[in-house]
Every structure is written in structure tokens, then in C-alpha cells.
Amino acid sequence: MTNFSWKLPAIKAVPLLFFFFLNANFLSCTPVQKMETKELSITRASGDSVKIMAEIAKTDEERRQGLMFREELPEGEAMLFVFERDDRHSFWMKNTLIPLSIAFISSEGEIVEIKDMQPHNENSVAPSRMVRYALEAPQGWFDRAGIKAGDTITGIK
């Protein structure tokens, strides 16, 4: 009887330790929450347009979270960062797992410039002039869609 009572708590402890291990790992991961989405239209210099579905990051908390911890961003999807005022808003890729391209956009909706960003890079990426918006898409998407600086985006306001 002594051996049985001694082994029983040990057997119960194993699942309990496993439970705490799983919960500790779960709590260390930041949950990925989707934000409000909106279809945007990008008009090329040629006059034709391309559609993209964008999550809208418009609060400080949403902008801070951005695309961190996402394991994928499907082709044709993006995240639009909306700011209250024009500035040289800079971005970094801390805790971002996927390579991205970012289009910096003026308050009038004109794409000012497009830059590529690498996962986990903590160097700031900033536009050369003041902008109101930034659109992050899978790296190379703007090139593949034929979108360049000077093109315009509607649906951002």
C-alpha cells in the first residue's frame, strides 16, 4: 500500500507539469487577431486598377501590433496603417516573421515610394517625405501587380 500511495501522486504530477508547460508556451505567444478589413483600389499610371483586401490598423494598439507574429500574408492581402497626421512614419520588423514590401502613401492617396523589409530586422524604414498612410503587402507584390510610385489608392479614407 505504501508503494501505491507514493506512485499515485507522481503519476498525477506528470500531466500537471505537462499542463503548465503547455500553458507557459501558449501564454508566451501573442494571439493574432484580424482587424477590420476593407477593399482598396490602386490605380496605375496606365489608368487600370488593381484591388487588394487590407486590414486597417488605425489605433495606436493596432499599429503597434501590425503584422507581428503572423506566419503568412496571402497574395492579394495587406495591412493599411492609418495615421491622424502627416509625418515621416517609420516601421521596423521586430517579431515579424514574413518578408514584406511597404508603400508609403500621401494624404491625397498617392504612393510616394515602395520599400522592401526583411523579417526580424529592427532597423527603421522611413519614407523620404511626409506621409499619412502605409500599406504592407507580401514582399514583391507591388512589383508583381505593376504598382509604382505615383500610382494612387482609393478607399483609404
C-alpha positions in Angstrom: 0.0 0.0 0.0 2.9 2.4 0.7 4.3 2.0 -2.8 0.8 2.6 -4.4 0.2 5.8 -2.5 3.7 7.0 -3.3 3.4 6.4 -7.1 -0.1 7.9 -7.4 1.0 11.5 -6.8 3.9 11.0 -9.1 1.6 9.8 -11.9 -0.7 12.8 -11.3 2.3 15.2 -11.3 3.3 14.3 -14.9 0.1 15.5 -16.5 0.1 18.5 -14.2 3.6 19.5 -15.2 2.8 18.9 -18.9 -0.3 21.2 -18.5 1.8 24.0 -17.0 4.4 23.6 -19.8 1.8 23.9 -22.5 0.2 26.9 -20.8 3.5 28.6 -20.4 4.3 28.2 -24.1 0.7 29.3 -25.1 1.0 32.4 -22.9 4.3 33.4 -24.4 2.8 33.6 -27.9 0.9 36.7 -28.8 -2.5 35.8 -30.3 -3.1 37.1 -33.8 -6.3 39.0 -34.2 -7.6 40.1 -37.5 -8.6 43.8 -37.8 -11.4 45.4 -39.8 -10.9 44.8 -43.5 -11.6 46.9 -46.5 -11.1 46.5 -50.2 -8.7 49.1 -51.7 -8.3 50.1 -55.3 -4.9 51.1 -56.7 -5.0 53.0 -60.0 -1.8 52.6 -62.1 -0.5 55.4 -64.3 -2.0 53.5 -67.3 -5.4 54.0 -65.8 -6.3 50.5 -65.0 -6.7 49.4 -61.4 -5.8 46.6 -59.0 -7.8 45.5 -56.0 -6.3 44.5 -52.6 -8.0 43.5 -49.4 -6.4 45.3 -46.5 -6.8 45.0 -42.7 -7.0 48.5 -41.2 -4.6 49.4 -38.4 -6.0 52.8 -37.2 -5.4 52.8 -33.4 -2.1 53.0 -31.6 -2.5 49.5 -30.4 -3.4 48.1 -33.8 -0.5 50.0 -35.4 2.0 48.7 -32.8 0.8 45.1 -33.4 0.8 45.3 -37.2 1.6 42.0 -38.8 3.8 40.8 -35.9 3.7 37.0 -35.3 1.7 36.3 -38.5 3.0 33.2 -40.2 1.7 34.2 -43.6 0.1 37.0 -45.6 -1.7 35.7 -48.6 -1.2 37.2 -52.1 -3.7 40.0 -52.6 -4.0 40.8 -48.9 -2.3 43.7 -47.0 -2.4 45.9 -43.9 -3.1 49.6 -44.2 -1.7 51.8 -41.4 -3.8 55.0 -41.0 -2.3 57.9 -39.1 -4.0 61.0 -37.8 -1.5 63.4 -39.3 1.2 63.5 -42.0 4.7 62.6 -40.7 7.7 60.5 -41.6 6.2 57.4 -40.0 8.8 54.7 -39.7 8.4 51.0 -39.5 10.5 48.0 -38.3 10.1 44.3 -38.5 10.6 43.2 -34.9 8.6 39.9 -34.3 7.5 40.0 -37.9 8.0 36.5 -39.5 7.3 37.2 -43.2 9.1 39.4 -45.7 7.1 42.5 -46.7 7.0 45.4 -49.1 5.7 48.7 -47.8 4.2 51.5 -49.9 4.3 54.9 -48.2 1.2 57.0 -49.2 0.5 60.7 -49.0 -2.7 62.2 -47.5 -4.0 62.5 -51.1 -3.6 58.8 -51.7 -0.5 59.0 -53.9 2.1 56.3 -53.5 5.3 58.2 -52.6 7.7 55.2 -52.6 7.8 51.4 -52.1 10.5 49.6 -50.0 11.2 46.0 -49.1 11.6 44.9 -45.4 13.1 41.7 -44.1 11.8 39.6 -41.2 13.1 40.4 -37.7 15.0 43.4 -38.9 14.9 46.1 -36.2 16.3 48.9 -38.4 13.7 51.7 -39.1 12.4 52.0 -42.6 11.0 55.5 -43.2 9.7 57.4 -46.2 11.7 60.2 -47.8 8.9 62.7 -47.2 5.8 63.1 -45.0 3.0 60.6 -45.5 -0.4 59.8 -43.9 -0.7 56.1 -44.7 1.5 53.0 -45.2 0.4 49.7 -47.0 2.3 46.5 -46.2 1.9 43.6 -48.6 3.8 40.3 -49.2 7.3 41.2 -50.4 7.3 41.8 -54.2 3.5 42.1 -54.5 3.6 45.7 -55.7 6.1 44.8 -58.5 4.1 41.7 -59.5 1.0 43.9 -59.7 2.8 46.6 -61.7 2.3 49.2 -59.0 4.8 52.0 -58.7 5.4 55.4 -57.0 3.0 57.9 -58.4 0.1 55.4 -58.6 -2.9 56.3 -56.4 -5.0 54.4 -53.9 -8.7 55.0 -53.3 -10.8 53.7 -50.4 -8.3 54.7 -47.7 -10.4 57.5 -46.2 
